Amino acid sequence: MKRQIENLALLYPIPIVLVGTWVEGRANFATVGDCAIMGLKPALVAVSLGAGCHTVRGLGEGDAFTINIPSTVLLAEVDACGIASGAHVDKSAWFSVSPGPRTGAPCIEECPVNLECRVVERVSFAHRRIFVAEVLVAHVEASLLEDDAVPRIAAMHAFDPIIYGLDNQYYRIGQPIGTGYAEGRDLVETEGAAPSSPPLDGGSEGATKGGSVS
Ligand SMILES: Cc1cc2nc3c(=O)[nH]c(=O)nc-3n(C[C@H](O)[C@H](O)[C@H](O)COP(=O)(O)O)c2cc1C
């Protein structure tokens, strides 16, 4: 049995990120839970911000920003970046900050992942300002990568990202429980259909086999 509840955007869990911009010459970071993948090829993301926040001002000055993915050791700083506005507090003082080599947008050294992004679309809806952006380059802590010719992420859970729930609690993710495009393969083959391949590992091959690159 299910019960109908209020219209919550229950697309959870999603990692909490720190969105980095330059505002009036100073690096600023906002805690953002409303961050989503919009596609893998090209690599697209979207962040949704309150119209009045300092970060929106920064995105009025330029079209580059960073998505910094913190691990759980940065919990206090992450919460603080969501409580204080850069209009009043210099949040850059809490981190080691360097300009991203591709866009110049501010990267947090302590975060294991920094995505340098460029805005490709701006959407205003109610009090939200939504920025769709292309990920131009990803910087990943070397210890989280497999030592290969093409660097690959060894295990997502090793990032130890912070998850924020609609219950206002922060969570940590658990262990992997299966492999994408593999766990359901038998079920699809039983139906006589050809399973598609993962969009990243399979590349364009995945698309020609009938799999869509999201
Ligand atoms: C856990 C958490 C999640 C948040 N998620 C968002 C969000 O998705 N979008 C948003 O605009 N503000 C979000 N906020 C609030 C902003 O981080 C907050 O308004 C911050 O002061 C904005 O910083 P700025 O004014 O320096 O840009 C969140 C805060 C917390 C603590």
The ligand as a Gaussian input file, in Angstrom:
#p B3LYP/6-31G(d) Opt

LIG

0 1
 C       22.311000      21.394000       2.802000
 C       22.037000      22.657000       2.046000
 C       21.608000      22.611000       0.743000
 C       21.356000      23.779000       0.024000
 N       20.935000      23.700000      -1.257000
 C       20.704000      24.838000      -1.963000
 C       20.310000      24.788000      -3.331000
 O       20.183000      23.725000      -3.927000
 N       20.090000      25.974000      -3.980000
 C       20.248000      27.190000      -3.353000
 O       20.052000      28.235000      -3.981000
 N       20.625000      27.268000      -2.054000
 C       20.860000      26.118000      -1.354000
 N       21.243000      26.191000      -0.057000
 C       21.363000      27.504000       0.576000
 C       22.583000      28.284000       0.091000
 O       23.759000      27.503000       0.205000
 C       22.699000      29.553000       0.934000
 O       21.631000      30.412000       0.577000
 C       24.032000      30.250000       0.790000
 O       24.077000      31.299000       1.732000
 C       24.241000      30.826000      -0.588000
 O       25.530000      31.376000      -0.609000
 P       25.875000      32.671000      -1.451000
 O       24.894000      33.766000      -1.045000
 O       27.274000      32.983000      -1.024000
 O       25.729000      32.318000      -2.881000
 C       21.539000      25.034000       0.677000
 C       21.981000      25.079000       1.989000
 C       22.243000      23.912000       2.677000
 C       22.744000      23.981000       4.093000

